[in-house]
């Protein structure tokens, strides 16, 4: 595999418009040095730009890396650190490289793994490794198929689909590689855990002694 890009985070938040929690709120929970992929494709361009700018302010304070899903030209113009390029847009990979953008691509099968390798992606999000709430009932790769795609892509693999930090550590121990991991639900769950602890503290402090 090619050497890991120096700006490539290990843990990632994938935005999902179906999530009840806003991505900016979830971004504030990320460990410093993590990454964010902003999708939200159905948003009007102006609203999406404003959301990206809000994320970039959080990112600067927390040393986060922010990628915009879409075109390299838009990612560069809006000030993102990189671009998440869909497979259908693989022909724009050269533009991403010329603009000096960090480039990632999604991978779901062998054809997409080869295409990402040819495009010179810095990393690939390979999914789904495990069952995930964002795509209920969807077939999963499982560890063996996931590892085959990781090797075939030839670049830094990032596991997506039902991922948690614990599952990422287990994957690393079993595979002998150091994959990154990305999630939607894991960060939403962390938000709920923090909110539950806060409510418990408030309830305890409200009890007269």
Backbone as ProteinMPNN parsed JSONL, in Angstrom:
{"seq_chain_A": "XXXXXXXXXXXXXXXXXXXXXXXXXXXXXXXXXXXXXXXXXXXXXXXXXXXXXXXXXXXXXXXXXXXXXXXXXXXXXXXXXXXXXXXXXXXXXXXXXXXXXXXXXXXXXXXXXXXXXXXXXXXXXXXXXXXXXXXXXXXXXXXXXXXXXXXXXXXXXXXXXXXXXXXXXXXXXXXXXXXXXXXXXXXXXXXXXXXXXXXXXXXXXXXXX", "coords_chain_A": {"N_chain_A": [[0.831, -1.194, 0.0], [0.337, 2.321, -0.612], [2.247, 4.936, 1.067], [0.846, 6.365, 4.026], [-1.076, 9.34, 3.897], [0.057, 12.396, 5.32], [-1.885, 14.068, 6.463], [-4.032, 12.491, 6.961], [-6.672, 11.452, 8.887], [-7.428, 9.076, 11.575], [-9.914, 8.42, 12.74], [-13.282, 8.988, 11.744], [-16.128, 11.05, 11.028], [-19.065, 10.565, 9.319], [-21.337, 12.486, 7.604], [-24.905, 12.507, 7.855], [-27.987, 13.11, 6.661], [-30.247, 12.024, 7.724], [-29.815, 11.741, 10.38], [-30.721, 12.575, 13.696], [-29.251, 14.271, 15.249], [-27.394, 17.235, 14.693], [-24.717, 17.696, 12.372], [-22.749, 19.512, 13.092], [-22.962, 19.58, 15.84], [-22.231, 16.943, 16.44], [-19.634, 17.005, 15.501], [-18.299, 18.413, 17.45], [-17.852, 16.503, 19.337], [-15.848, 14.897, 18.457], [-12.617, 13.364, 18.75], [-9.627, 15.345, 18.925], [-7.909, 15.824, 15.849], [-9.393, 14.142, 14.272], [-11.518, 13.27, 11.419], [-13.942, 14.624, 9.073], [-16.552, 13.917, 6.83], [-18.476, 15.725, 4.806], [-21.583, 15.346, 3.516], [-24.682, 15.724, 2.826], [-26.131, 16.293, 0.42], [-28.611, 17.099, -0.559], [-29.092, 19.617, 0.311], [-29.592, 23.116, -0.304], [-27.224, 24.974, -2.254], [-26.242, 27.379, -0.988], [-26.944, 27.056, 1.741], [-25.57, 24.724, 2.289], [-22.936, 25.533, 1.917], [-22.742, 27.369, 4.04], [-23.009, 25.61, 6.184], [-20.693, 24.076, 5.847], [-18.745, 26.048, 6.318], [-19.241, 26.569, 9.003], [-18.506, 24.111, 10.083], [-15.799, 24.167, 9.424], [-14.857, 26.149, 11.116], [-15.155, 24.911, 13.615], [-13.423, 22.816, 13.115], [-10.909, 24.055, 12.889], [-10.477, 24.825, 15.494], [-10.275, 22.382, 16.749], [-8.43, 20.861, 15.438], [-9.316, 19.3, 13.228], [-9.957, 17.489, 10.168], [-11.616, 18.323, 7.227], [-13.625, 17.092, 4.698], [-15.299, 17.625, 1.619], [-18.019, 16.176, 0.046], [-18.386, 15.785, -3.376], [-17.543, 17.91, -6.069], [-14.077, 18.474, -6.936], [-13.432, 21.143, -7.568], [-15.405, 22.677, -6.274], [-14.937, 21.942, -3.623], [-12.39, 23.017, -3.219], [-12.892, 25.745, -3.729], [-14.653, 26.379, -1.686], [-13.12, 26.047, 0.527], [-12.538, 23.598, 1.797], [-10.614, 20.888, 3.23], [-10.225, 18.729, 1.641], [-11.579, 16.406, -0.827], [-14.336, 14.217, -1.122], [-14.769, 11.888, -3.37], [-17.207, 10.639, -5.439], [-17.733, 7.42, -6.975], [-18.754, 7.624, -9.569], [-17.675, 9.972, -10.373], [-14.999, 9.633, -10.792], [-13.268, 10.398, -12.816], [-12.56, 12.951, -12.244], [-10.471, 12.912, -10.53], [-7.848, 13.653, -11.177], [-8.016, 16.429, -11.249], [-8.466, 16.961, -8.536], [-5.997, 16.215, -7.459], [-4.316, 18.082, -8.745], [-5.191, 20.395, -7.534], [-4.276, 20.086, -5.037], [-5.708, 18.719, -3.069], [-6.769, 16.597, -0.402], [-7.785, 13.351, -1.137], [-10.456, 11.147, -1.107], [-12.33, 8.101, -1.662], [-15.356, 6.15, -2.064], [-15.705, 2.599, -1.598], [-17.167, -0.398, -2.59], [-16.988, -2.786, -3.896], [-14.925, -4.996, -5.961], [-14.438, -3.803, -8.47], [-14.782, -1.073, -7.915], [-12.73, -0.763, -6.072], [-10.439, -1.114, -7.651], [-10.776, 1.055, -9.368], [-10.528, 3.23, -7.608], [-7.888, 2.908, -6.849], [-6.572, 3.349, -9.281], [-7.289, 5.989, -9.62], [-5.717, 7.225, -7.801], [-6.414, 7.716, -5.152], [-6.124, 8.944, -1.797], [-7.151, 7.607, 0.34], [-9.609, 5.051, 1.029], [-13.031, 4.542, 1.697], [-14.308, 1.717, 2.792], [-17.139, -0.228, 2.59], [-20.305, -1.953, 3.346], [-18.908, -2.945, 6.437], [-20.006, -4.082, 8.76], [-23.418, -4.775, 9.862], [-25.584, -1.944, 9.68], [-27.367, 0.839, 11.044], [-28.025, 2.866, 9.357], [-28.426, 1.752, 6.891], [-30.523, -0.396, 6.956], [-30.801, -3.924, 6.848], [-29.213, -4.226, 4.615], [-26.834, -6.068, 2.611], [-23.764, -7.228, 4.069], [-20.162, -6.912, 4.015], [-18.383, -8.392, 5.622], [-15.442, -9.544, 7.415], [-13.388, -10.911, 5.893], [-13.943, -10.393, 3.134], [-13.859, -7.637, 3.236], [-11.148, -7.168, 3.825], [-9.957, -8.175, 1.502], [-10.783, -6.258, -0.368], [-9.534, -4.043, 0.711], [-6.825, -4.633, 0.325], [-6.791, -4.791, -2.443], [-7.365, -2.211, -3.223], [-5.077, -0.814, -2.597], [-4.449, 1.428, -1.121], [-4.735, 3.553, 1.834], [-7.012, 1.965, 3.911], [-10.301, 2.603, 5.135], [-12.636, 1.654, 7.437], [-16.112, 1.356, 7.212], [-19.483, 1.273, 8.293], [-21.415, 0.217, 10.687], [-19.368, 0.642, 12.499], [-17.21, 0.989, 15.358], [-14.893, 2.338, 17.774], [-13.832, 0.195, 19.21], [-14.361, -1.996, 17.515], [-12.751, -1.259, 15.401], [-10.217, -1.54, 16.528], [-10.217, -4.295, 16.951], [-10.323, -5.195, 14.312], [-7.86, -4.292, 13.398], [-6.102, -5.841, 14.967], [-6.716, -8.402, 14.008], [-6.082, -8.292, 11.315], [-3.546, -7.293, 10.903], [-3.003, -4.881, 9.77], [-3.363, -1.284, 9.916], [-6.177, -0.001, 9.899], [-8.242, 2.872, 9.223], [-11.28, 4.166, 10.712], [-14.755, 4.85, 10.275], [-17.869, 6.423, 11.053], [-21.403, 6.9, 11.567], [-23.548, 6.367, 13.35], [-22.14, 5.662, 15.697], [-21.077, 8.035, 16.702], [-23.408, 9.483, 17.133], [-24.516, 7.883, 19.112], [-22.638, 8.312, 21.114], [-23.144, 10.949, 21.663], [-25.715, 10.717, 22.781], [-25.101, 9.233, 25.069], [-23.547, 11.061, 26.516], [-25.459, 13.037, 26.92], [-27.285, 11.644, 28.523], [-25.741, 11.182, 30.818], [-25.401, 13.806, 31.615], [-28.044, 14.54, 32.24], [-28.46, 12.822, 34.367], [-26.647, 13.807, 36.256], [-27.731, 16.351, 36.673], [-30.203, 15.671, 37.769], [-29.363, 14.419, 40.116], [-28.107, 16.546, 41.399], [-30.262, 18.127, 41.843], [-31.675, 16.971, 43.868], [-32.648, 17.513, 47.183], [-30.52, 17.782, 50.036]], "CA_chain_A": [[0.0, 0.0, 0.0], [1.085, 3.568, -0.63], [2.389, 5.535, 2.39], [-0.302, 7.115, 4.529], [-0.984, 10.797, 3.756], [0.296, 12.96, 6.661], [-3.076, 14.731, 7.003], [-5.14, 11.539, 6.968], [-7.071, 11.055, 10.243], [-7.762, 7.683, 11.819], [-11.343, 8.33, 13.042], [-14.05, 9.867, 10.87], [-17.573, 11.226, 11.11], [-19.762, 10.714, 8.048], [-22.598, 13.193, 7.813], [-26.107, 11.817, 7.402], [-29.129, 14.01, 6.844], [-31.288, 11.336, 8.481], [-29.477, 11.753, 11.795], [-31.426, 13.591, 14.472], [-28.263, 15.231, 15.736], [-26.736, 17.993, 13.651], [-23.316, 17.309, 12.205], [-21.894, 20.427, 13.838], [-22.985, 19.114, 17.231], [-21.426, 15.725, 16.519], [-18.235, 17.365, 15.271], [-17.716, 18.879, 18.708], [-17.541, 15.329, 20.155], [-14.744, 14.145, 17.868], [-11.28, 13.59, 19.304], [-8.773, 16.174, 18.074], [-7.212, 15.093, 14.805], [-10.316, 13.296, 13.52], [-11.952, 13.794, 10.127], [-15.376, 14.734, 8.785], [-16.978, 13.948, 5.436], [-19.771, 16.402, 4.702], [-22.377, 14.999, 2.338], [-25.813, 16.663, 2.802], [-26.248, 16.697, -0.979], [-29.911, 17.681, -0.897], [-29.133, 21.008, 0.768], [-29.345, 24.19, -1.266], [-25.788, 25.306, -2.211], [-25.921, 28.399, 0.007], [-27.042, 26.472, 3.082], [-24.486, 23.734, 2.422], [-21.711, 26.312, 2.09], [-22.732, 27.903, 5.404], [-22.742, 24.494, 7.091], [-19.273, 23.755, 5.739], [-17.965, 27.087, 6.991], [-19.393, 26.346, 10.439], [-17.663, 22.966, 10.407], [-14.396, 24.56, 9.317], [-14.504, 26.886, 12.34], [-14.966, 23.883, 14.642], [-12.241, 22.045, 12.74], [-9.697, 24.814, 13.194], [-10.304, 24.831, 16.949], [-10.071, 21.021, 17.25], [-7.472, 20.181, 14.548], [-10.04, 18.315, 12.44], [-9.846, 17.563, 8.714], [-12.97, 18.325, 6.666], [-13.751, 16.813, 3.272], [-16.615, 17.891, 1.036], [-18.421, 15.258, -1.009], [-18.788, 16.547, -4.549], [-16.502, 18.174, -7.062], [-12.863, 19.084, -6.412], [-13.455, 22.601, -7.73], [-16.233, 23.242, -5.207], [-14.231, 21.726, -2.359], [-11.301, 24.0, -3.128], [-13.458, 27.103, -3.673], [-15.308, 26.573, -0.391], [-12.113, 26.003, 1.585], [-12.407, 22.3, 2.459], [-9.269, 20.304, 3.201], [-10.167, 17.717, 0.601], [-12.832, 16.067, -1.501], [-14.775, 12.823, -1.149], [-15.182, 11.781, -4.769], [-18.014, 9.457, -5.72], [-17.187, 6.577, -8.042], [-19.184, 8.13, -10.88], [-16.89, 11.173, -10.677], [-13.582, 9.268, -10.686], [-12.48, 11.094, -13.837], [-12.139, 14.254, -11.709], [-9.395, 12.71, -9.555], [-6.689, 14.446, -11.581], [-8.244, 17.811, -10.812], [-8.254, 16.996, -7.087], [-4.551, 16.182, -7.23], [-3.73, 19.36, -9.176], [-5.593, 21.428, -6.575], [-3.639, 19.793, -3.755], [-6.722, 18.293, -2.111], [-6.836, 15.232, 0.092], [-8.796, 12.682, -1.958], [-10.969, 9.844, -0.688], [-13.399, 7.554, -2.493], [-16.039, 4.998, -1.477], [-15.481, 1.31, -2.249], [-18.112, -1.438, -2.181], [-16.694, -4.03, -4.597], [-13.596, -5.05, -6.564], [-14.343, -2.81, -9.537], [-14.584, 0.244, -7.305], [-11.402, -0.748, -5.451], [-9.464, -0.88, -8.73], [-10.957, 2.424, -9.866], [-9.958, 4.145, -6.622], [-6.428, 2.778, -6.935], [-6.161, 4.024, -10.519], [-7.507, 7.43, -9.441], [-4.723, 7.766, -6.88], [-7.033, 8.176, -3.907], [-5.293, 8.851, -0.599], [-7.786, 6.628, 1.22], [-10.913, 4.58, 0.559], [-14.005, 4.133, 2.709], [-14.809, 0.423, 2.337], [-18.345, -0.493, 3.366], [-20.405, -1.94, 4.814], [-18.234, -4.055, 7.097], [-20.978, -4.668, 9.678], [-24.763, -4.209, 9.716], [-25.64, -0.556, 10.102], [-28.722, 1.383, 11.144], [-28.286, 3.787, 8.245], [-28.872, 0.943, 5.749], [-31.012, -1.632, 7.572], [-31.045, -5.059, 5.973], [-28.288, -4.274, 3.479], [-25.789, -7.101, 2.749], [-22.494, -6.725, 4.606], [-18.986, -7.548, 3.44], [-17.674, -9.29, 6.518], [-14.024, -9.195, 7.534], [-12.537, -11.459, 4.822], [-14.179, -9.63, 1.902], [-13.383, -6.266, 3.472], [-9.692, -7.173, 3.71], [-9.602, -8.333, 0.081], [-10.957, -4.958, -1.023], [-8.495, -3.151, 1.24], [-5.562, -4.943, -0.37], [-6.961, -4.51, -3.857], [-7.352, -0.755, -3.432], [-3.684, -0.401, -2.539], [-4.284, 2.684, -0.386], [-5.173, 3.465, 3.228], [-8.424, 1.601, 4.016], [-11.085, 3.103, 6.264], [-13.807, 0.793, 7.584], [-17.381, 2.06, 7.424], [-20.618, 0.367, 8.401], [-21.512, -0.382, 12.01], [-18.055, 0.696, 13.137], [-16.905, 1.663, 16.611], [-13.457, 2.305, 18.044], [-13.485, -1.165, 19.635], [-14.348, -2.844, 16.324], [-11.571, -0.884, 14.618], [-9.053, -2.169, 17.175], [-10.3, -5.735, 16.681], [-9.967, -5.379, 12.903], [-6.41, -4.099, 13.291], [-5.427, -7.016, 15.549], [-6.969, -9.585, 13.185], [-5.605, -8.133, 9.947], [-2.144, -6.899, 10.837], [-2.888, -3.54, 9.206], [-3.931, -0.259, 10.793], [-7.212, 0.707, 9.149], [-9.022, 3.902, 9.865], [-12.679, 3.793, 10.847], [-15.699, 5.955, 10.122], [-19.186, 6.054, 11.565], [-22.481, 7.865, 11.78], [-24.283, 6.022, 14.567], [-21.286, 5.626, 16.891], [-20.97, 9.398, 17.241], [-24.735, 9.82, 17.66], [-24.652, 7.167, 20.379], [-21.802, 9.001, 22.102], [-23.891, 12.159, 22.042], [-26.792, 10.315, 23.675], [-24.496, 8.841, 26.342], [-23.167, 12.274, 27.228], [-26.688, 13.704, 27.339], [-27.852, 10.867, 29.626], [-24.927, 11.462, 31.996], [-25.698, 15.177, 32.04], [-29.357, 14.529, 32.894], [-28.313, 12.135, 35.646], [-25.996, 14.744, 37.174], [-28.678, 17.402, 36.99], [-31.205, 15.099, 38.656], [-28.72, 14.199, 41.4], [-27.866, 17.84, 42.041], [-31.542, 18.75, 42.183], [-32.232, 16.308, 45.054], [-32.214, 18.21, 48.39], [-29.776, 16.96, 51.005]], "C_chain_A": [[0.867, 1.245, 0.0], [1.196, 4.135, 0.783], [1.162, 6.37, 2.758], [-0.057, 8.615, 4.374], [-0.843, 11.414, 5.15], [-0.927, 13.624, 7.28], [-4.246, 13.768, 7.195], [-5.487, 11.109, 8.395], [-7.344, 9.554, 10.339], [-9.268, 7.494, 12.025], [-12.109, 9.387, 12.253], [-15.53, 9.907, 11.246], [-18.113, 11.408, 9.699], [-21.072, 11.434, 8.307], [-23.752, 12.403, 7.223], [-27.3, 12.711, 7.701], [-30.261, 13.359, 7.62], [-31.028, 11.363, 9.979], [-30.214, 12.882, 12.512], [-30.466, 14.663, 14.978], [-27.619, 15.952, 14.561], [-25.268, 17.635, 13.568], [-22.383, 18.244, 12.964], [-21.837, 20.028, 15.312], [-22.129, 17.864, 17.397], [-19.946, 16.027, 16.334], [-17.545, 17.797, 16.558], [-17.358, 17.73, 19.646], [-16.314, 14.576, 19.653], [-13.433, 14.399, 18.598], [-10.477, 14.503, 18.375], [-8.003, 15.32, 17.069], [-8.091, 14.163, 13.998], [-10.704, 13.961, 12.204], [-13.461, 13.799, 9.991], [-15.567, 14.682, 7.278], [-18.369, 14.551, 5.4], [-20.442, 16.011, 3.396], [-23.528, 16.007, 2.227], [-26.082, 17.202, 1.388], [-27.562, 17.384, -1.322], [-30.048, 19.125, -0.449], [-28.954, 21.972, -0.393], [-27.874, 24.607, -1.144], [-25.423, 26.33, -1.141], [-25.935, 27.857, 1.417], [-25.925, 25.471, 3.317], [-23.149, 24.446, 2.625], [-21.624, 26.85, 3.516], [-22.457, 26.8, 6.422], [-21.267, 24.106, 7.046], [-18.42, 24.781, 6.471], [-18.056, 26.95, 8.508], [-18.516, 25.179, 10.886], [-16.184, 23.33, 10.377], [-13.959, 25.354, 10.542], [-14.276, 25.915, 13.497], [-13.676, 23.122, 14.378], [-10.959, 22.773, 13.11], [-9.414, 24.807, 14.694], [-9.918, 23.453, 17.482], [-9.114, 20.211, 16.368], [-8.137, 19.044, 13.784], [-9.777, 18.535, 10.951], [-11.245, 17.421, 8.128], [-12.916, 18.113, 5.162], [-15.176, 17.111, 2.829], [-16.891, 16.852, -0.04], [-18.922, 16.077, -2.192], [-17.621, 16.736, -5.5], [-15.264, 18.777, -6.412], [-12.885, 20.606, -6.493], [-14.259, 23.257, -6.62], [-15.54, 23.095, -3.862], [-13.125, 22.759, -2.178], [-11.863, 25.41, -2.953], [-14.07, 27.392, -2.31], [-14.349, 26.432, 0.782], [-12.01, 24.705, 2.352], [-10.969, 21.798, 2.349], [-9.114, 19.274, 2.086], [-11.533, 17.424, 0.042], [-13.078, 14.568, -1.369], [-15.445, 12.628, -2.499], [-15.979, 10.498, -4.976], [-17.426, 8.701, -6.907], [-17.558, 7.109, -9.43], [-18.366, 9.34, -11.325], [-15.386, 10.899, -10.662], [-12.701, 9.99, -11.696], [-11.998, 12.464, -13.362], [-10.998, 14.126, -10.703], [-8.163, 13.544, -9.892], [-6.815, 15.891, -11.15], [-8.013, 17.945, -9.311], [-6.768, 17.017, -6.762], [-3.905, 17.515, -7.608], [-4.039, 20.479, -8.191], [-4.99, 21.182, -5.19], [-4.597, 19.347, -2.674], [-6.484, 16.865, -1.65], [-8.003, 14.553, -0.622], [-9.164, 11.33, -1.37], [-12.089, 9.424, -1.63], [-14.088, 6.417, -1.755], [-15.721, 3.737, -2.27], [-16.462, 0.287, -1.68], [-17.822, -2.783, -2.839], [-15.329, -3.922, -5.276], [-13.412, -4.01, -7.661], [-14.073, -1.43, -8.972], [-13.218, 0.341, -6.631], [-10.327, -0.468, -6.502], [-9.561, 0.551, -9.25], [-10.353, 3.441, -8.905], [-8.434, 4.109, -6.654], [-5.901, 3.515, -8.16], [-6.276, 5.537, -10.387], [-6.477, 8.058, -8.507], [-5.315, 8.324, -5.611], [-6.051, 8.032, -2.75], [-5.837, 7.821, 0.381], [-9.115, 6.223, 0.611], [-11.765, 4.188, 1.755], [-14.666, 2.857, 2.198], [-15.986, 0.019, 3.212], [-19.323, -1.373, 2.582], [-19.73, -3.172, 5.411], [-19.202, -4.822, 7.998], [-22.378, -4.145, 9.341], [-24.807, -2.804, 10.304], [-27.062, -0.037, 10.097], [-29.052, 2.305, 9.98], [-28.755, 3.064, 6.99], [-29.381, -0.409, 6.272], [-31.287, -2.725, 6.542], [-30.102, -5.18, 4.795], [-27.253, -5.373, 3.691], [-24.489, -6.481, 3.253], [-21.34, -7.518, 4.006], [-18.432, -8.649, 4.335], [-16.179, -9.023, 6.436], [-13.183, -9.662, 6.351], [-12.702, -10.672, 3.531], [-13.679, -8.203, 2.049], [-11.867, -6.199, 3.279], [-9.241, -7.36, 2.268], [-9.724, -7.005, -0.65], [-9.903, -3.964, -0.553], [-7.175, -3.376, 0.509], [-5.648, -4.577, -1.848], [-6.887, -3.009, -4.14], [-5.936, -0.192, -3.39], [-3.435, 0.903, -1.811], [-4.805, 2.494, 1.04], [-6.664, 3.119, 3.299], [-9.062, 2.173, 5.274], [-12.38, 2.295, 6.307], [-15.037, 1.636, 7.919], [-18.492, 1.026, 7.463], [-20.636, -0.33, 9.745], [-20.234, -0.308, 12.81], [-18.08, 1.457, 14.46], [-15.392, 1.604, 16.799], [-13.014, 0.896, 18.44], [-13.422, -2.107, 18.434], [-13.15, -2.521, 15.437], [-10.313, -1.524, 15.204], [-9.036, -3.677, 16.908], [-9.905, -6.04, 15.24], [-8.462, -5.251, 12.711], [-5.656, -5.316, 13.825], [-5.551, -8.231, 14.628], [-6.291, -9.503, 11.822], [-4.114, -7.832, 9.834], [-1.925, -5.565, 10.149], [-3.501, -2.554, 10.198], [-4.974, 0.54, 10.02], [-7.785, 1.875, 9.941], [-10.457, 3.401, 10.036], [-13.55, 5.042, 10.795], [-17.069, 5.498, 10.579], [-20.141, 7.235, 11.506], [-23.067, 7.601, 13.162], [-23.417, 6.055, 15.816], [-21.171, 7.003, 17.528], [-22.306, 9.878, 17.78], [-24.961, 9.142, 19.002], [-23.828, 7.836, 21.468], [-22.49, 10.272, 22.579], [-24.993, 11.823, 23.039], [-26.254, 9.911, 25.04], [-24.125, 10.067, 27.168], [-24.396, 13.009, 27.743], [-27.318, 12.988, 28.528], [-27.075, 11.12, 30.918], [-25.208, 12.865, 32.533], [-27.037, 15.25, 32.764], [-29.278, 13.879, 34.265], [-27.667, 13.051, 36.678], [-26.958, 15.83, 37.619], [-29.738, 16.915, 37.971], [-30.632, 14.906, 40.064], [-28.51, 15.515, 42.138], [-29.145, 18.516, 42.48], [-32.156, 18.143, 43.436], [-31.735, 17.025, 46.319], [-31.522, 17.263, 49.362], [-29.953, 17.526, 52.399]], "O_chain_A": [[1.978, 1.247, 0.531], [0.34, 3.856, 1.622], [0.533, 6.994, 1.903], [1.029, 9.107, 4.679], [-1.546, 11.003, 6.073], [-1.006, 13.737, 8.503], [-5.342, 14.197, 7.557], [-4.672, 10.461, 9.051], [-7.473, 8.861, 9.33], [-9.838, 6.517, 11.54], [-11.658, 10.523, 12.108], [-16.097, 8.921, 11.717], [-17.673, 12.296, 8.969], [-21.843, 11.008, 9.166], [-23.596, 11.714, 6.215], [-27.581, 13.026, 8.857], [-31.145, 14.052, 8.124], [-31.917, 11.044, 10.768], [-30.317, 13.997, 12.0], [-30.841, 15.827, 15.114], [-27.331, 15.332, 13.537], [-24.644, 17.309, 14.578], [-21.331, 17.813, 13.434], [-20.789, 20.128, 15.95], [-21.39, 17.736, 18.373], [-19.097, 15.376, 16.943], [-16.347, 17.573, 16.733], [-16.652, 17.932, 20.634], [-15.794, 13.707, 20.354], [-13.164, 15.524, 19.019], [-10.638, 14.433, 17.156], [-7.514, 14.238, 17.395], [-7.593, 13.457, 13.121], [-10.272, 15.076, 11.909], [-14.168, 13.078, 10.695], [-14.832, 15.328, 6.531], [-19.326, 13.961, 5.901], [-19.939, 16.302, 2.311], [-23.363, 17.048, 1.591], [-26.239, 18.407, 1.19], [-27.624, 18.166, -2.271], [-31.025, 19.789, -0.795], [-28.245, 21.672, -1.353], [-27.328, 24.596, -0.04], [-24.411, 26.176, -0.457], [-25.043, 28.158, 2.21], [-25.392, 25.38, 4.423], [-22.324, 24.002, 3.423], [-20.561, 26.798, 4.135], [-21.756, 27.023, 7.408], [-20.66, 23.836, 8.083], [-17.474, 24.418, 7.168], [-17.078, 27.183, 9.218], [-17.867, 25.242, 11.93], [-15.407, 22.857, 11.206], [-12.809, 25.246, 10.966], [-13.328, 26.068, 14.267], [-12.925, 22.818, 15.305], [-10.017, 22.15, 13.599], [-8.258, 24.786, 15.116], [-9.304, 23.353, 18.544], [-9.002, 18.997, 16.539], [-7.587, 17.946, 13.7], [-9.419, 19.635, 10.531], [-11.979, 16.501, 8.489], [-12.249, 18.855, 4.441], [-16.133, 16.88, 3.568], [-16.078, 16.669, -0.946], [-19.772, 16.954, -2.036], [-16.815, 15.829, -5.706], [-15.383, 19.517, -5.436], [-12.408, 21.283, -5.582], [-13.846, 24.283, -6.08], [-15.553, 24.02, -3.051], [-12.956, 23.307, -1.089], [-11.373, 26.179, -2.126], [-14.012, 28.525, -1.83], [-14.738, 26.676, 1.925], [-11.456, 24.686, 3.451], [-10.21, 22.232, 1.482], [-8.001, 18.988, 1.645], [-12.518, 18.084, 0.373], [-12.159, 13.758, -1.488], [-16.541, 13.133, -2.745], [-15.482, 9.401, -4.719], [-16.715, 9.272, -7.734], [-16.75, 7.044, -10.357], [-18.36, 9.695, -12.504], [-14.587, 11.828, -10.533], [-11.508, 10.175, -11.454], [-11.133, 13.072, -13.992], [-10.599, 15.116, -10.089], [-7.508, 14.079, -8.998], [-5.835, 16.511, -10.735], [-7.43, 18.93, -8.858], [-6.333, 17.76, -5.882], [-3.05, 18.021, -6.882], [-3.244, 21.405, -8.028], [-5.178, 21.987, -4.278], [-4.342, 19.563, -1.49], [-6.046, 16.02, -2.431], [-9.092, 15.12, -0.704], [-8.304, 10.475, -1.16], [-12.71, 10.25, -2.299], [-13.471, 5.778, -0.902], [-15.494, 3.801, -3.478], [-16.579, 0.122, -0.466], [-18.341, -3.81, -2.402], [-14.658, -2.893, -5.182], [-12.347, -3.402, -7.77], [-13.231, -0.696, -9.489], [-12.611, 1.412, -6.619], [-9.414, 0.323, -6.266], [-8.544, 1.183, -9.538], [-9.731, 4.41, -9.341], [-7.773, 5.137, -6.506], [-4.897, 4.224, -8.08], [-5.479, 6.282, -10.957], [-6.373, 9.282, -8.428], [-4.797, 9.288, -5.046], [-5.241, 7.106, -2.729], [-5.085, 7.232, 1.158], [-9.683, 6.943, -0.211], [-11.277, 3.578, 2.707], [-15.486, 2.903, 1.281], [-15.855, -0.068, 4.433], [-19.217, -1.531, 1.366], [-19.948, -4.295, 4.957], [-19.218, -6.053, 8.0], [-22.506, -3.167, 8.604], [-24.148, -2.515, 11.303], [-27.87, -0.421, 9.252], [-30.222, 2.504, 9.653], [-29.397, 3.661, 6.126], [-28.745, -1.441, 6.055], [-31.915, -2.488, 5.511], [-30.185, -6.151, 4.042], [-26.827, -5.602, 4.823], [-24.156, -5.348, 2.905], [-21.515, -8.647, 3.549], [-18.055, -9.717, 3.852], [-15.704, -8.363, 5.511], [-12.351, -8.904, 5.851], [-11.71, -10.317, 2.894], [-13.14, -7.626, 1.105], [-11.362, -5.276, 2.64], [-8.246, -6.767, 1.851], [-8.865, -6.662, -1.462], [-9.434, -3.136, -1.334], [-6.496, -2.424, 0.124], [-4.673, -4.104, -2.43], [-6.396, -2.597, -5.191], [-5.632, 0.79, -4.067], [-2.328, 1.439, -1.869], [-5.259, 1.41, 1.405], [-7.496, 3.882, 2.808], [-8.442, 2.221, 6.336], [-13.128, 2.256, 5.33], [-15.001, 2.507, 8.789], [-18.446, 0.023, 6.75], [-19.963, -1.343, 9.937], [-20.027, -1.116, 13.715], [-18.838, 2.408, 14.655], [-14.696, 0.902, 16.066], [-11.935, 0.453, 18.046], [-12.514, -2.934, 18.349], [-12.596, -3.412, 14.793], [-9.447, -1.994, 14.465], [-7.979, -4.263, 16.669], [-9.228, -7.034, 14.978], [-7.859, -6.011, 11.952], [-4.689, -5.771, 13.213], [-4.602, -9.001, 14.483], [-5.959, -10.532, 11.235], [-3.497, -8.085, 8.8], [-0.781, -5.151, 9.96], [-4.089, -2.957, 11.201], [-4.686, 1.636, 9.539], [-7.807, 1.861, 11.172], [-10.8, 2.323, 9.552], [-13.146, 6.129, 11.208], [-17.392, 4.312, 10.5], [-19.738, 8.394, 11.409], [-23.084, 8.477, 14.026], [-23.895, 6.432, 16.886], [-21.167, 7.126, 18.752], [-22.347, 10.601, 18.775], [-25.524, 9.737, 19.921], [-24.264, 7.919, 22.617], [-22.422, 10.624, 23.757], [-25.192, 12.54, 24.02], [-26.873, 10.207, 26.062], [-24.36, 10.105, 28.376], [-24.391, 13.541, 28.853], [-27.829, 13.636, 29.442], [-27.67, 11.257, 31.987], [-25.249, 13.084, 33.744], [-27.161, 15.936, 33.778], [-29.937, 14.315, 35.209], [-28.082, 13.075, 37.837], [-27.0, 16.191, 38.795], [-30.129, 17.638, 38.887], [-31.296, 15.18, 41.064], [-28.708, 15.595, 43.351], [-29.137, 19.368, 43.369], [-33.068, 18.732, 44.017], [-30.525, 17.139, 46.516], [-31.894, 16.097, 49.489], [-29.409, 16.982, 53.36]]}, "name": "protein", "num_of_chains": 1, "seq": "XXXXXXXXXXXXXXXXXXXXXXXXXXXXXXXXXXXXXXXXXXXXXXXXXXXXXXXXXXXXXXXXXXXXXXXXXXXXXXXXXXXXXXXXXXXXXXXXXXXXXXXXXXXXXXXXXXXXXXXXXXXXXXXXXXXXXXXXXXXXXXXXXXXXXXXXXXXXXXXXXXXXXXXXXXXXXXXXXXXXXXXXXXXXXXXXXXXXXXXXXXXXXXXXX"}
